[in-house]
């Protein structure tokens, strides 16, 4: 499948901002299930951006703005060819040891409810694939997909207690349980095509990858209860949503800001 992606992130400020720095994790890489045909990032200062591979294997661009400005627009766009590999990503270059992804973060800390849920999986499945599918099912039994009730600061424990959330919350709960079981798993951000044609969404999609002996890293989407297929494009990974965020930064200047994210996904109907 060919998927054309346009991802726009717009910041607007009530008062001029004197200085801003943004880290961009907006560069997907080739995997078993995707090939990057073309890709570009448009942003103020992108031609002067510093670039490196971070500790999780993501390509990062660092842009900065000096002088008063009232907003910032960042665009990433390109064409990606995808194939169904049953969620198998394997081993990608520049990745840290798997044990790094067993580390607990503030967003994936376990409370008593998560500890109890994790305890129910100890020793139940000798097959790790069966374990992870059972874990997705258990999360979906307890969680309703619902927007507008959680935000970027919502922890796995808080989302599970509330019983509803978005894909980020489903992924964080999955990670919290895996880490309680001592199983390496990482947060993944990317894109999901729901239907052929053209669709516009307000955010990226999120899922997880877990290490499976003999296969490497395998993707699981607990919000939808499936392994990623040709409808998914993988962008970046990290310990949680914060470290895998496509755009993250700081600024100097008073007043609140507003963030708008628009993602347009196009799949030619003749495919």
Buried (B, 14 or more C-beta within 10 A) or exposed (E): BBBBBBBBBBBEBEEEBBBBBBBBBBBBBEBBBBBBEEBEBEBBBBEEBEEEEBEBBBBBBBBBBEEEBEBBEBBBBBBBBBEBBBBBBEEBEEBEEBEEBBEBBEBBBBBEBBEEBBEEBEEEBEEBBEBBBBBBEBBBEBBEEEEEBBEEEBBBBBBBEBEBBBBBBBBBBBBBBBBBBEBBBBBBBBBBBEEBEEBEBEBBBBBBBBBBEEBBBBBBBBBBEBBBBBBBBBBBBBBBBBBBBBBBBEBEBEEEBEEEBBBBBBBEEEE
